[in-house]
Amino acid sequence: MATIKDVSKLAGVSVATVSRVLNRSGYVHTDTEQKVLHAIKALNYTPNFVARSLSNKKTSTIGLLVPDITNPFFPELARAVEDVMQLYGYTVILCNSDESAAKEKHYIEVLKQKYIDGMIVASNALSVEDVREFDMPVVVVDRLIEGDTIPTVMSDNRKGAQMATEFLLGQGCRKIAHIRGPEHLLNAEERCQGYLDVVQDIDWFDRSLIVSGKYEMKQAMEATLELLRAHPDVDGIFAGNDMMAIGAMRAVQVLGRTIPYEIEIVGYDGIALGEIVFPELTTIAQPIYDMGALAARMLIKQIEKQPLDSLHYCLDVQMVERGTTGKG
């Protein structure tokens, strides 16, 4: 295996000059740079990234922190991040925290020791203070940190929830329930608030129509079973994410009721799984790929010390009508 000394010898330059070319640091004459690059190609030399990271603290590697890899939203987001990062020569290390703040902090400490160049955080377990202490370029996805200097990418959660609830009303639903996500998560709170914006002044509304599914399919199924036993006249359900909507579908089927003729259901996210279930899931679709790609580009700009066009992006959502709505 060729070494950096072999490259310097073939190119007729010093090891220090080869190092400057590899690290893109310091001035190297164009002709000299070409000699080094030709020598690297001729020898099929592969730089020792570990050694380089010890000297310049850069590895062309970033971390992606997600809370639950079993939720299809996050693999779709990760795919976009990886596609963009690969295009620019970066490698992505995926860390799944299981929504544990302690586990997230452990990952961050390990990644810092590996000299990663930056981090994309798609999780809500860490506090704003924790994120500020990263001491590296960072972008937060699916979480708004108002008035802060931390770059963020998210969708318009409240507007999307309003759209879903208004759509169910427009379909003729007379009593709409909401399956919400965890109370400590801002996006879950925003989606719940969007639902409340539409229904809280309607005479049939009661706080018991809001149940917690914790963004999990099984939990949502159990919560929906209890909800429908307590409120058998519910004929519309807005779930705060697609996984909970699928859990609600299962509960409705267990109770022997039909979708959409007796109960209509709308989810939130737009994951591919929603097109596989039967009936296919009506949902408020986030631009998941665009969110991941935008976050990746924002992180690269920070790493390469380029100015950002904006610190905060809130992307539009869209209504995708499928088989869980429309009584015919």
Disulfide bonds with the S-S distance in Angstrom:
none
